[in-house]
Amino acid sequence: MRFLFAPLVAFIALSGLPFFESAYALRIGTLACMYSVMSLSWTVIGGFSGYPSFATAAFFGLGAYCGAILINMGWSLLFSCAAAGALAFTGAFLFGVVLLRLKGHYFAIGSLAIAEVLRELTNSATDLTGGGMGLNIPLSVSSSKGVMGEATYFFWAMLALLIITYIVVVSIQKSKLGFGLICIKQNESAADMIGINATFYKSLAFAFSGVFVSMSGVLYAGWVHYIEPPDVYDILFAVKPIVMALLGGLGSPIGALLGAFAFLGIEEIVWRNYLHIHSGVLGLMVICLLLFLPNGLMSVGKHLKHFGIRNG
């Protein structure tokens, strides 16, 4: 039941943000949903199968540019999301067949290189992507709704994507694919011996880790109305999902949600109070949390329960 109760509480709490009629609250809510989608998606490849992927930035940037181009061609936001997701799923699966033959830090470096390759391709295709000048995206909603109306629209869109992502990730965890990925994480050679097609399973996990991130990239592009390669292929988009998943609890969908919310809260506090040295302070705080909570925030309840029993 915890797979339903805890996320349901989080989704209900998020759905109440538009009633505050605050642009800041909607921005935080939209970012919380986007971060959660990234963290949940990374959990499929990094948490379930144990492969440290740094390709999230590549999927996000690919989706942002694919969506921006299609929206500029007159496509609706919904169909642009679907097309970007299909492209990311197919591309990630094909890349995974080759890239996932690498292991450990070799795979991590290879996955990180995907974003750099896509960044260079984006910079080169100036006629299509605008190159280094970036790309403007027209309004996806009626201008009569105003700034708050548009902010509310993208909040609900990102929240809907988050709910779909969570349902799919939990379904994967409880499916044959999830069982196979856990076997691969524990002992890949043994998994091969019992008939699990490790290459296919890992490639499928890599594809699922990219499809929803790519869709969030489309929504982000429509939300901010302007994108450029350094923005959407930012290396931080490759690092943050890993930190969020570790912060919440590796391999747990609920932990991925909790870690995303906690990370965004820490990030906002640091931005407000330590603007000039925010990166260093944020990094130090995350390191301290990971040192004192190596199993993430999901382990807090166990620690408190153990402490209560010992003192009882």
DOLUMNU-552325 format. One record per residue: residue in three letters; z, y, x of N, C-alpha, C, O in turn. Coordinates in steps of 0.05 Angstrom, whole numbers, padded with zeros to 5 digits, always signed. Layout:
N
ALAZYXZYXZYXZYX...
% end
This chain:
312
MET+00000-00024+00016+00000+00000+00000+00000+00025+00017-00009+00047+00008ARG+00010+00023+00041+00011+00047+00058-00017+00057+00065-00021+00081+00071PHE-00037+00039+00063-00065+00048+00068-00075+00066+00046-00094+00081+00050LEU-00061+00064+00022-00069+00081+00000-00050+00104-00004-00059+00126-00010PHE-00024+00099-00002-00005+00120-00009-00005+00144+00009-00009+00166+00000ALA-00002+00139+00036-00001+00161+00055-00027+00178+00054-00025+00203+00053PRO-00051+00166+00056-00075+00183+00054-00078+00197+00028-00088+00219+00027LEU-00069+00184+00006-00071+00197-00020-00055+00222-00021-00063+00242-00032VAL-00031+00221-00010-00013+00244-00009-00027+00266+00008-00027+00290+00000ALA-00039+00259+00030-00053+00278+00047-00076+00291+00033-00080+00315+00035PHE-00092+00274+00019-00116+00285+00005-00108+00303-00018-00121+00323-00023ILE-00086+00296-00032-00077+00313-00054-00067+00340-00044-00072+00361-00055ALA-00052+00339-00021-00042+00364-00008-00066+00381+00000-00065+00406-00003LEU-00086+00369+00012-00110+00385+00020-00124+00397-00004-00133+00420-00003SER-00126+00381-00025-00141+00391-00049-00127+00415-00062-00140+00429-00078GLY-00102+00420-00055-00088+00443-00067-00094+00469-00052-00087+00491-00062LEU-00106+00468-00029-00111+00492-00013-00128+00513-00027-00121+00537-00024PRO-00149+00506-00041-00165+00527-00054-00150+00544-00074-00157+00567-00080PHE-00128+00533-00085-00112+00548-00105-00096+00571-00092-00087+00589-00106PHE-00094+00571-00065-00080+00593-00052-00099+00618-00050-00089+00640-00045GLU-00125+00613-00054-00145+00635-00052-00142+00650-00026-00143+00675-00025SER-00139+00635-00005-00137+00646+00022-00159+00636+00040-00163+00611+00042ALA-00174+00654+00052-00196+00646+00070-00185+00631+00094-00198+00612+00104TYR-00161+00639+00103-00149+00625+00127-00141+00596+00119-00146+00578+00135ALA-00129+00593+00096-00121+00566+00087-00146+00548+00084-00144+00524+00091LEU-00168+00559+00074-00192+00543+00071-00204+00536+00098-00215+00514+00102ARG-00203+00554+00117-00213+00549+00144-00197+00526+00157-00209+00508+00169ILE-00171+00528+00155-00154+00507+00167-00159+00481+00153-00160+00460+00166GLY-00161+00481+00127-00166+00456+00112-00193+00444+00119-00195+00419+00122THR-00214+00460+00122-00240+00450+00130-00240+00438+00158-00251+00417+00163LEU-00226+00452+00176-00224+00442+00204-00208+00416+00204-00214+00398+00219ALA-00186+00415+00188-00170+00390+00187-00187+00367+00177-00185+00345+00189CYS-00203+00371+00157-00221+00350+00148-00241+00342+00169-00246+00318+00174MET-00253+00362+00183-00273+00356+00203-00261+00341+00227-00272+00321+00236TYR-00237+00349+00236-00224+00336+00258-00216+00307+00249-00219+00289+00266SER-00208+00303+00225-00201+00277+00215-00225+00258+00214-00222+00235+00221VAL-00248+00269+00206-00272+00253+00206-00279+00244+00235-00286+00221+00239MET-00276+00262+00254-00281+00255+00282-00262+00234+00292-00270+00214+00305SER-00236+00237+00286-00215+00219+00295-00219+00191+00283-00217+00171+00297LEU-00224+00190+00257-00228+00165+00243-00253+00151+00254-00253+00127+00258SER-00275+00166+00258-00299+00154+00268-00296+00142+00296-00305+00121+00302TRP-00282+00157+00313-00277+00147+00340-00260+00122+00340-00263+00104+00357THR-00242+00119+00320-00224+00096+00318-00240+00070+00315-00231+00049+00325VAL-00263+00071+00303-00279+00047+00299-00288+00035+00326-00286+00011+00330ILE-00297+00052+00344-00306+00042+00370-00284+00042+00391-00282+00023+00406GLY-00267+00062+00391-00246+00064+00411-00221+00049+00404-00208+00037+00421GLY-00213+00050+00378-00188+00038+00370-00191+00008+00363-00174-00008+00371PHE-00213+00001+00349-00216-00027+00340-00227-00044+00363-00217-00066+00368SER-00248-00034+00377-00260-00051+00398-00251-00045+00426-00256-00060+00445GLY-00237-00022+00430-00226-00016+00456-00245-00004+00476-00240-00004+00500TYR-00268+00007+00466-00288+00019+00484-00284+00049+00483-00288+00061+00462PRO-00277+00062+00505-00271+00091+00506-00297+00108+00504-00308+00116+00525SER-00305+00114+00480-00330+00129+00476-00325+00159+00478-00306+00170+00467PHE-00343+00173+00493-00343+00202+00495-00368+00213+00482-00377+00235+00488ALA-00380+00198+00463-00405+00206+00451-00402+00222+00425-00422+00230+00413THR-00378+00228+00417-00373+00243+00392-00388+00270+00393-00399+00279+00373ALA-00387+00284+00416-00401+00310+00418-00431+00307+00414-00444+00324+00403ALA-00442+00285+00424-00471+00280+00421-00478+00276+00391-00497+00288+00382PHE-00462+00260+00377-00467+00256+00348-00464+00282+00332-00479+00287+00314PHE-00443+00297+00339-00438+00322+00325-00461+00342+00329-00470+00354+00310GLY-00469+00345+00354-00491+00363+00360-00517+00354+00347-00533+00371+00337LEU-00522+00328+00349-00547+00317+00337-00548+00323+00307-00568+00331+00296GLY-00525+00318+00293-00524+00323+00265-00527+00353+00258-00541+00360+00239ALA-00514+00370+00274-00515+00399+00269-00544+00409+00271-00553+00424+00254TYR-00558+00401+00292-00586+00410+00295-00605+00397+00276-00623+00410+00266CYS-00601+00372+00271-00618+00358+00251-00615+00372+00224-00635+00377+00210GLY-00590+00376+00216-00585+00390+00190-00596+00418+00189-00607+00426+00169ALA-00591+00433+00211-00601+00461+00212-00631+00462+00209-00641+00479+00194ILE-00645+00445+00223-00674+00445+00222-00684+00438+00193-00702+00451+00183LEU-00672+00417+00181-00680+00409+00155-00674+00430+00133-00689+00434+00115ILE-00650+00443+00136-00643+00464+00117-00662+00487+00119-00670+00499+00099ASN-00670+00494+00144-00690+00515+00148-00717+00508+00136-00733+00525+00130MET-00722+00482+00134-00748+00472+00123-00747+00471+00092-00766+00464+00079GLY-00723+00477+00081-00720+00477+00052-00706+00454+00040-00704+00451+00015TRP-00696+00435+00057-00681+00412+00047-00654+00421+00036-00642+00441+00046SER-00643+00407+00017-00616+00412+00008-00596+00403+00028-00602+00387+00045LEU-00571+00412+00025-00550+00404+00044-00544+00375+00042-00539+00361+00062LEU-00544+00364+00017-00538+00335+00013-00559+00318+00027-00552+00299+00041PHE-00584+00323+00023-00605+00307+00035-00606+00311+00065-00613+00292+00080SER-00599+00335+00074-00598+00339+00103-00576+00322+00116-00579+00311+00137CYS-00553+00320+00102-00531+00304+00111-00539+00274+00112-00533+00260+00132ALA-00553+00265+00091-00561+00237+00090-00581+00231+00113-00579+00210+00126ALA-00600+00249+00117-00620+00245+00138-00607+00245+00166-00614+00228+00183ALA-00589+00264+00171-00575+00265+00197-00558+00240+00201-00557+00229+00223GLY-00545+00231+00180-00528+00207+00182-00545+00182+00189-00538+00166+00205ALA-00568+00180+00175-00586+00157+00180-00597+00158+00209-00599+00137+00222LEU-00604+00182+00218-00614+00185+00246-00593+00178+00266-00599+00163+00285ALA-00568+00187+00262-00547+00181+00280-00540+00152+00280-00535+00140+00302PHE-00540+00139+00257-00533+00110+00255-00554+00094+00270-00547+00076+00286THR-00580+00100+00265-00601+00085+00279-00601+00090+00309-00602+00071+00324GLY-00599+00115+00317-00599+00122+00345-00575+00110+00360-00578+00099+00382ALA-00551+00112+00347-00527+00101+00360-00529+00071+00363-00520+00060+00383PHE-00540+00058+00343-00542+00028+00344-00561+00020+00367-00554+00002+00382LEU-00583+00034+00369-00602+00027+00390-00591+00034+00418-00594+00018+00437PHE-00578+00057+00420-00565+00064+00445-00543+00044+00452-00539+00036+00475GLY-00529+00035+00431-00506+00017+00435-00515-00010+00446-00501-00022+00463VAL-00538-00020+00438-00549-00045+00448-00551-00045+00478-00546-00065+00491VAL-00559-00022+00489-00562-00019+00518-00536-00010+00531-00528-00022+00551LEU-00524+00011+00520-00501+00024+00533-00476+00007+00533-00460+00008+00552LEU-00472-00009+00512-00448-00024+00509-00448-00050+00526-00429-00066+00524ARG-00468-00053+00542-00467-00074+00562-00449-00065+00586-00440-00082+00602LEU-00445-00039+00587-00426-00028+00607-00398-00031+00597-00394-00032+00572LYS-00379-00031+00614-00351-00033+00606-00334-00012+00621-00341-00002+00642GLY-00311-00007+00609-00291+00011+00621-00302+00039+00626-00315+00051+00609HIS-00296+00049+00651-00304+00077+00657-00334+00080+00659-00344+00102+00657TYR-00348+00057+00665-00378+00059+00666-00389+00066+00638-00407+00082+00636PHE-00378+00053+00617-00387+00059+00590-00379+00088+00583-00394+00102+00570ALA-00355+00096+00591-00345+00123+00584-00364+00144+00596-00371+00164+00582ILE-00372+00141+00621-00390+00160+00634-00417+00159+00620-00429+00180+00616GLY-00427+00135+00614-00453+00132+00601-00453+00146+00574-00473+00159+00567SER-00432+00142+00558-00430+00155+00532-00429+00185+00534-00440+00199+00517LEU-00415+00195+00554-00413+00224+00558-00440+00236+00565-00446+00259+00558ALA-00457+00220+00579-00483+00230+00588-00502+00235+00564-00520+00251+00566ILE-00497+00221+00542-00515+00224+00518-00515+00253+00509-00536+00264+00502ALA-00491+00265+00507-00489+00293+00498-00504+00311+00517-00518+00330+00508GLU-00502+00307+00543-00516+00324+00562-00546+00321+00560-00561+00341+00562VAL-00556+00297+00555-00585+00292+00552-00594+00307+00527-00615+00320+00528LEU-00580+00304+00505-00588+00317+00480-00586+00347+00482-00602+00362+00471ARG-00567+00357+00497-00564+00386+00502-00589+00397+00516-00600+00417+00509GLU-00598+00382+00537-00622+00391+00552-00647+00389+00535-00664+00406+00536LEU-00649+00368+00518-00672+00366+00500-00672+00389+00480-00693+00399+00474THR-00649+00396+00470-00647+00418+00451-00654+00444+00464-00668+00460+00451ASN-00645+00448+00488-00653+00473+00503-00683+00475+00508-00694+00496+00509SER-00695+00451+00512-00724+00451+00519-00742+00455+00495-00763+00467+00497ALA-00733+00444+00472-00750+00446+00447-00746+00472+00433-00736+00473+00411THR-00754+00494+00446-00749+00521+00436-00763+00526+00409-00752+00540+00392ASP-00787+00515+00405-00801+00520+00380-00787+00508+00356-00789+00519+00334LEU-00773+00487+00361-00759+00473+00339-00730+00480+00336-00720+00484+00314THR-00716+00483+00358-00687+00487+00358-00679+00515+00366-00655+00522+00363GLY-00697+00531+00375-00690+00558+00384-00680+00558+00413-00674+00580+00424GLY-00677+00535+00425-00668+00533+00453-00641+00546+00457-00623+00543+00441GLY-00638+00560+00479-00613+00573+00485-00606+00596+00467-00584+00606+00467MET-00626+00606+00452-00621+00628+00434-00607+00620+00408-00597+00636+00393GLY-00606+00594+00404-00592+00584+00380-00609+00584+00356-00633+00590+00357LEU-00597+00576+00334-00612+00573+00309-00596+00584+00286-00572+00577+00283ASN-00608+00601+00269-00595+00611+00245-00599+00592+00222-00620+00580+00219ILE-00579+00590+00205-00580+00572+00181-00576+00589+00157-00556+00604+00155PRO-00594+00587+00137-00591+00604+00113-00568+00594+00096-00557+00573+00100LEU-00560+00611+00076-00538+00604+00058-00545+00579+00043-00567+00575+00033SER-00525+00561+00040-00529+00536+00025-00520+00539-00004-00525+00521-00021VAL-00506+00561-00010-00497+00566-00038-00506+00594-00046-00514+00610-00029SER-00504+00599-00071-00512+00625-00082-00496+00647-00070-00471+00645-00069SER-00509+00669-00062-00495+00692-00051-00477+00705-00071-00459+00720-00064SER-00482+00700-00097-00465+00712-00118-00437+00702-00118-00418+00714-00129LYS-00432+00678-00105-00406+00666-00105-00388+00680-00084-00363+00677-00085GLY-00400+00695-00066-00384+00710-00047-00373+00692-00024-00379+00668-00023VAL-00358+00705-00006-00348+00691+00017-00328+00669+00009-00330+00647+00020MET-00310+00675-00009-00291+00655-00018-00304+00631-00032-00296+00608-00028GLY-00324+00637-00048-00339+00616-00061-00352+00597-00042-00352+00572-00045GLU-00365+00608-00021-00378+00592-00001-00357+00576+00016-00362+00553+00021ALA-00335+00589+00023-00314+00575+00038-00303+00551+00022-00298+00530+00033THR-00299+00556-00004-00289+00534-00021-00309+00511-00023-00301+00488-00023TYR-00334+00518-00025-00356+00498-00027-00355+00480-00003-00356+00455-00005PHE-00354+00491+00021-00355+00475+00045-00329+00460+00050-00329+00438+00062PHE-00307+00471+00040-00282+00456+00041-00283+00431+00025-00277+00409+00035TRP-00293+00433+00000-00295+00409-00017-00315+00389-00006-00310+00365-00007ALA-00337+00399+00006-00356+00381+00018-00345+00366+00041-00349+00342+00044MET-00329+00380+00059-00317+00366+00082-00295+00347+00073-00292+00326+00085LEU-00280+00354+00052-00259+00337+00042-00272+00311+00030-00262+00289+00034ALA-00294+00314+00016-00308+00291+00004-00317+00272+00027-00315+00248+00025LEU-00328+00284+00048-00337+00268+00071-00314+00254+00084-00317+00231+00092LEU-00291+00267+00086-00267+00255+00098-00258+00231+00081-00252+00210+00092ILE-00258+00233+00055-00249+00211+00038-00268+00187+00041-00259+00165+00042ILE-00294+00193+00041-00314+00171+00045-00310+00158+00072-00311+00133+00074THR-00306+00174+00092-00302+00163+00119-00277+00146+00121-00278+00124+00132TYR-00255+00155+00109-00231+00139+00109-00235+00112+00095-00226+00091+00105ILE-00247+00112+00072-00252+00088+00057-00269+00068+00073-00263+00044+00074VAL-00290+00078+00086-00308+00061+00102-00293+00050+00126-00295+00026+00132VAL-00277+00066+00140-00263+00057+00164-00242+00036+00157-00240+00016+00171VAL-00227+00040+00135-00208+00020+00126-00222-00006+00118-00212-00028+00124SER-00245-00003+00105-00260-00027+00097-00270-00042+00121-00270-00067+00121ILE-00278-00028+00142-00287-00041+00166-00263-00056+00179-00266-00078+00188GLN-00240-00043+00180-00217-00055+00192-00209-00081+00178-00201-00100+00192LYS-00213-00083+00152-00205-00107+00137-00228-00127+00134-00224-00148+00122SER-00251-00121+00145-00275-00138+00142-00278-00157+00165-00262-00157+00184LYS-00298-00173+00164-00305-00191+00185-00313-00176+00211-00307-00184+00233LEU-00326-00153+00207-00333-00136+00229-00307-00126+00244-00306-00127+00268GLY-00287-00118+00228-00262-00109+00240-00248-00131+00256-00238-00126+00278PHE-00248-00155+00244-00236-00178+00258-00250-00183+00284-00237-00189+00304GLY-00277-00182+00283-00292-00187+00307-00287-00167+00329-00286-00173+00352LEU-00285-00141+00320-00280-00120+00340-00252-00123+00353-00249-00118+00377ILE-00233-00131+00337-00206-00135+00348-00206-00159+00368-00193-00157+00389CYS-00221-00179+00362-00224-00202+00380-00237-00193+00406-00229-00201+00428ILE-00257-00176+00404-00271-00166+00427-00252-00149+00444-00253-00150+00469LYS-00236-00133+00431-00216-00117+00445-00196-00134+00461-00189-00127+00483GLN-00187-00155+00449-00168-00172+00462-00179-00189+00484-00168-00190+00506ASN-00203-00201+00480-00216-00217+00500-00245-00221+00493-00251-00238+00476GLU-00262-00205+00504-00291-00206+00497-00304-00233+00504-00320-00242+00488SER-00296-00244+00526-00308-00270+00534-00300-00292+00514-00317-00308+00506ALA-00275-00292+00506-00266-00311+00486-00279-00307+00459-00285-00326+00445ALA-00284-00281+00452-00297-00275+00427-00326-00287+00427-00335-00297+00407ASP-00339-00284+00449-00366-00296+00452-00365-00326+00448-00383-00338+00436MET-00345-00339+00459-00342-00368+00458-00338-00378+00430-00346-00401+00424ILE-00325-00363+00413-00320-00372+00385-00342-00363+00366-00339-00366+00342GLY-00364-00353+00377-00388-00348+00361-00391-00319+00351-00409-00314+00335ILE-00375-00301+00362-00378-00273+00354-00400-00260+00372-00398-00261+00396ASN-00420-00248+00359-00442-00235+00373-00431-00207+00382-00434-00187+00368ALA-00419-00206+00406-00406-00182+00415-00424-00158+00417-00417-00136+00409THR-00448-00162+00426-00467-00140+00429-00474-00128+00402-00474-00103+00399PHE-00479-00145+00382-00485-00135+00355-00461-00121+00343-00464-00099+00331TYR-00438-00133+00345-00414-00121+00333-00407-00094+00346-00400-00075+00332LYS-00409-00092+00372-00403-00067+00386-00423-00046+00379-00416-00023+00375SER-00448-00054+00377-00469-00034+00371-00466-00024+00342-00470+00000+00337LEU-00457-00042+00324-00452-00033+00297-00428-00014+00295-00429+00005+00280ALA-00408-00020+00311-00384-00002+00312-00392+00025+00323-00383+00045+00314PHE-00409+00025+00344-00418+00050+00356-00434+00066+00336-00432+00091+00335ALA-00450+00052+00319-00466+00066+00299-00448+00078+00278-00452+00101+00269PHE-00428+00064+00269-00409+00074+00249-00392+00097+00260-00384+00115+00245SER-00388+00097+00287-00373+00119+00299-00389+00145+00300-00378+00166+00306GLY-00415+00143+00295-00432+00167+00297-00442+00178+00270-00447+00202+00268VAL-00444+00160+00250-00457+00169+00226-00442+00191+00211-00454+00211+00203PHE-00416+00189+00208-00401+00209+00193-00396+00234+00210-00394+00256+00200VAL-00393+00231+00237-00391+00254+00254-00416+00271+00252-00415+00296+00251SER-00439+00258+00251-00465+00272+00249-00466+00287+00222-00475+00310+00222MET-00456+00275+00201-00456+00289+00175-00437+00313+00176-00443+00334+00164SER-00414+00310+00190-00396+00333+00192-00409+00356+00208-00404+00379+00203GLY-00427+00348+00227-00442+00368+00242-00460+00385+00224-00464+00409+00228VAL-00473+00371+00205-00490+00385+00186-00474+00405+00169-00482+00428+00166LEU-00451+00396+00159-00434+00414+00143-00424+00437+00160-00422+00460+00150TYR-00417+00432+00185-00408+00453+00203-00430+00474+00207-00424+00498+00206ALA-00454+00465+00211-00477+00483+00215-00481+00501+00191-00485+00525+00193GLY-00480+00488+00167-00483+00504+00143-00461+00523+00138-00464+00544+00126TRP-00437+00515+00147-00413+00531+00143-00413+00556+00161-00407+00578+00151VAL-00421+00554+00186-00419+00576+00205-00445+00592+00206-00445+00615+00216HIS-00468+00581+00195-00494+00595+00193-00508+00600+00220-00530+00611+00220TYR-00496+00593+00242-00509+00597+00268-00498+00576+00288-00474+00573+00290ILE-00516+00563+00301-00507+00543+00322-00523+00547+00347-00546+00558+00347GLU-00512+00539+00370-00525+00539+00395-00515+00515+00411-00493+00505+00406PRO-00530+00506+00431-00523+00481+00445-00495+00480+00456-00481+00460+00453PRO-00486+00502+00470-00458+00500+00482-00437+00497+00460-00415+00487+00466ASP-00443+00506+00436-00423+00505+00414-00421+00477+00403-00399+00466+00401VAL-00443+00465+00395-00442+00439+00381-00441+00415+00400-00433+00393+00392TYR-00450+00419+00425-00448+00397+00444-00424+00401+00463-00424+00391+00486ASP-00405+00416+00454-00381+00423+00470-00367+00397+00478-00362+00379+00462ILE-00360+00396+00504-00346+00372+00515-00319+00368+00500-00310+00345+00499LEU-00307+00389+00490-00282+00385+00475-00285+00368+00450-00266+00355+00442PHE-00309+00368+00439-00314+00351+00416-00314+00321+00424-00311+00303+00407ALA-00318+00316+00449-00316+00288+00459-00288+00280+00466-00281+00257+00464VAL-00271+00300+00474-00244+00294+00483-00224+00295+00460-00206+00279+00458LYS-00227+00315+00442-00208+00318+00420-00204+00294+00403-00181+00287+00397PRO-00225+00280+00394-00221+00256+00377-00204+00235+00391-00189+00221+00378ILE-00208+00232+00417-00192+00212+00432-00163+00220+00432-00145+00203+00427VAL-00157+00245+00438-00130+00255+00438-00117+00252+00411-00094+00245+00408MET-00132+00259+00390-00121+00257+00363-00115+00228+00355-00094+00223+00343ALA-00132+00210+00362-00127+00182+00356-00103+00171+00372-00087+00156+00361LEU-00101+00179+00397-00078+00171+00413-00052+00184+00403-00031+00171+00403LEU-00054+00209+00394-00031+00223+00384-00020+00211+00359+00004+00209+00355GLY-00038+00202+00341-00029+00190+00316-00021+00161+00319-00001+00152+00307GLY-00036+00146+00334-00031+00117+00338-00057+00102+00340-00073+00101+00321LEU-00063+00092+00364-00089+00080+00370-00094+00056+00352-00078+00038+00349GLY-00118+00055+00340-00127+00033+00324-00118+00034+00295-00123+00015+00279SER-00105+00055+00286-00095+00058+00259-00109+00080+00245-00109+00103+00254PRO-00123+00075+00222-00136+00096+00207-00116+00118+00197-00122+00141+00198ILE-00092+00109+00189-00072+00129+00181-00063+00145+00205-00060+00169+00203GLY-00060+00132+00228-00053+00146+00252-00074+00166+00260-00068+00188+00270ALA-00100+00159+00256-00122+00178+00262-00120+00203+00245-00124+00225+00254LEU-00113+00199+00219-00109+00222+00201-00086+00239+00210-00088+00264+00213LEU-00063+00226+00215-00039+00240+00223-00043+00255+00249-00034+00277+00253GLY-00056+00242+00268-00061+00254+00294-00079+00279+00292-00075+00298+00306ALA-00099+00278+00274-00117+00301+00271-00102+00324+00259-00105+00347+00269PHE-00085+00319+00239-00070+00341+00227-00050+00353+00247-00047+00377+00249ALA-00036+00335+00262-00017+00344+00282-00030+00360+00304-00020+00381+00313PHE-00053+00351+00313-00067+00364+00335-00076+00392+00326-00074+00411+00341LEU-00087+00394+00302-00096+00420+00292-00073+00439+00289-00075+00463+00296GLY-00050+00429+00280-00026+00446+00278-00017+00456+00305-00011+00480+00308ILE-00017+00439+00325-00009+00447+00352-00029+00467+00363-00022+00487+00375GLU-00055+00462+00358-00076+00479+00368-00073+00507+00356-00077+00527+00371GLU-00068+00509+00330-00065+00535+00317-00041+00550+00328-00043+00574+00333ILE-00019+00536+00332+00005+00549+00342+00000+00560+00370+00008+00583+00377VAL-00013+00544+00387-00018+00552+00414-00038+00575+00415-00034+00594+00431TRP-00059+00575+00398-00078+00597+00397-00065+00623+00390-00071+00644+00401ARG-00046+00622+00371-00033+00646+00362-00014+00658+00383-00013+00683+00386ASN+00000+00641+00398+00021+00651+00416+00014+00651+00445+00026+00665+00461TYR-00006+00635+00453-00014+00634+00481-00044+00636+00484-00057+00618+00495LEU-00055+00658+00475-00084+00661+00473-00097+00658+00501-00117+00645+00503HIS-00085+00671+00521-00098+00672+00548-00096+00645+00563-00112+00639+00580ILE-00075+00630+00557-00071+00605+00572-00069+00582+00552-00055+00562+00557HIS-00083+00584+00530-00080+00564+00508-00089+00536+00517-00076+00517+00509SER-00110+00534+00533-00119+00508+00541-00098+00493+00558-00093+00469+00553GLY-00085+00507+00576-00065+00495+00593-00040+00487+00577-00029+00465+00581VAL-00031+00505+00559-00008+00500+00543-00013+00476+00524+00004+00459+00520LEU-00037+00477+00511-00044+00455+00493-00045+00428+00507-00034+00408+00497GLY-00057+00428+00531-00059+00403+00546-00031+00393+00554-00026+00369+00552LEU-00013+00411+00562+00014+00404+00570+00029+00392+00546+00044+00372+00549MET+00027+00404+00523+00041+00395+00499+00031+00367+00491+00047+00349+00484VAL+00005+00363+00492-00007+00337+00485+00003+00315+00505+00010+00293+00497ILE+00003+00322+00531+00011+00303+00551+00041+00295+00547+00048+00272+00548CYS+00058+00314+00541+00086+00309+00535+00089+00290+00511+00105+00272+00512LEU+00074+00296+00490+00075+00279+00466+00067+00250+00472+00079+00231+00463LEU+00045+00248+00488+00035+00221+00495+00054+00206+00513+00056+00182+00512LEU+00068+00221+00531+00087+00208+00549+00112+00198+00534+00121+00176+00539PHE+00122+00215+00515+00146+00207+00501+00140+00190+00476+00158+00177+00466LEU+00115+00191+00467+00107+00174+00444+00081+00159+00452+00060+00166+00441PRO+00083+00140+00469+00059+00126+00479+00044+00112+00457+00020+00107+00459ASN+00057+00104+00435+00044+00091+00413+00038+00109+00390+00031+00101+00368GLY+00040+00136+00395+00032+00155+00375+00053+00161+00355+00075+00149+00355LEU+00047+00180+00337+00066+00188+00316+00072+00166+00296+00092+00167+00283MET+00054+00146+00294+00059+00123+00277+00084+00107+00285+00095+00093+00269SER+00092+00110+00310+00115+00095+00320+00141+00109+00315+00163+00098+00320VAL+00140+00134+00305+00165+00149+00301+00183+00135+00281+00207+00133+00285GLY+00171+00125+00259+00187+00111+00239+00201+00087+00250+00224+00081+00244LYS+00187+00072+00267+00199+00048+00279+00222+00056+00297+00243+00042+00298HIS+00218+00078+00313+00240+00087+00331+00264+00095+00315+00287+00088+00322LEU+00260+00110+00293+00282+00119+00276+00296+00095+00263+00321+00095+00261LYS+00281+00076+00254+00292+00052+00241+00309+00036+00261+00331+00027+00255HIS+00298+00033+00285+00312+00019+00306+00337+00033+00314+00358+00021+00318PHE+00336+00060+00316+00359+00076+00323+00380+00074+00301+00404+00073+00307GLY+00372+00073+00276+00390+00071+00254+00405+00044+00253+00429+00043+00248ILE+00389+00023+00259+00401-00004+00260+00421-00006+00282+00443-00017+00279ARG+00415+00005+00306+00432+00003+00329+00458+00018+00324+00480+00010+00333ASN+00456+00041+00309+00480+00057+00305+00494+00049+00279+00516+00059+00273GLY+00482+00030+00264+00495+00022+00240+00517+00002+00246+00530-00008+00228
% end
